[in-house]
């Protein structure tokens, strides 16, 4: 079996339309950690599967979730928790309307 092809910050940036600066920020705040970091160069490498996580982050941001809310949901890797956070945000939006 072949090892997975890793994506650089630049490649993930092009695929996701997020800037490299934002991807580095997500790493710094612990929202989206790279799968691998080169110990010598410090280069970050992402797995192809992390493209889904970037898409999820973008979708949740578009719905009005804060980065801290997204991080909380992703840290727990619990769909029920994500559902509760989503429902809370939905109520906040309805209240604003």
PyMOL commands that set and color helices and strands:
alter all, ss='L'
color gray80, all
select helices_A, chain A and resi 9-16+20-28+50-62+67-76+79-96
alter helices_A, ss='H'
color red, helices_A
select strands_A, chain A and resi 7-8+36-37+44-46
alter strands_A, ss='S'
color yellow, strands_A
deselect
rebuild
show_as cartoon
